[in-house]
Amino acid sequence: MYRTAFKNFFKNIVYIFVPMGIVYLFLLIAIFTLFYAFVGQTGEMLAALIDLVKVSSEQSSADVSAFFAYAFEQIQWNGNFFDTLQEILDTEWLSTTVKGFFETLNASTEGFDASINAILSNYSAQLSMYFSIAVSIASLGVTLANFMTGWLIRRSAAKRTFKKFLVAHTVVPIVQSAVIIVSTALLSVIQYYTLLLFAAMAAISCAFSLTSSWLIHGKGKIGLKEVLTPRNIIKHIGILVLSFLMDVALAVLLFFVSPLLALLLMIPVFIYTFAIADVNTDSYMLYLVEKKAKAEASAQAEPPAPAPDTAPISEK
């Protein structure tokens, strides 16, 4: 079975381009959305600040003129150019003047500071909203890539009715996601027996995967109790662990080349591995069905045992 798992992994390796294309496309859309929002919102924020400063300067023209007259008196402008420049740099005249200018407007214009804070708060809120949208777009890409990769690979393994399609790609993933959420919540609360809890949740998740494959391939051919045995669950976990060990080894290798490259490539690789895990479960289920069918055929082919000789001795 482990040989079949490795064979499935490399036999379907071409499907890795499916999650790559989907994830990268949605990632580009998310980055473009965030960049467009940043440029647009920054422009609007600067325009609002300029308008506010312009209006406030007109309202406080006397105070602003007095401040700039005082500020320019602090520098010896009639001396050597390089000496003047050095004096400006040494005294941090530019930053001090800008800071004093805004303090003058704040002191002489009613509500100036509150207006500045409102503009900056609106800018921050808009960027946060667009950042959430970008993250949602990227997450949607990952979800769609996971769905499409699993559907394409499992569709190539066996034909399915629409009912089986819904079971394989809606009901079971929802239940597995709920198990993962519950296990994550428990792991964050419980401090002890973490590995035991993680193993239990992994076993439950694998049991749901086996149940999904049984509904698709084994129902009516083999009993569910014959499928959900500790031996089958442990073997299923072992195959899954081996697959992810391969992914981890690849991730470590790519990380030494480039951390960014490792991040970009490993998301599609992990999605592909999840899809292959379902294919391996299907393969194992078909193996169990075939094994039982051969056992039943072998039992029917055996000649019946001769009836025991129970005749009375007197009749012989």
PyMOL commands that set and color helices and strands:
alter all, ss='L'
color gray80, all
select helices_A, chain A and resi 2-11+13-59+61-73+81-90+93-108+112-157+162-189+194-218+224-227+230-257+259-301+313-315
alter helices_A, ss='H'
color red, helices_A
deselect
rebuild
show_as cartoon
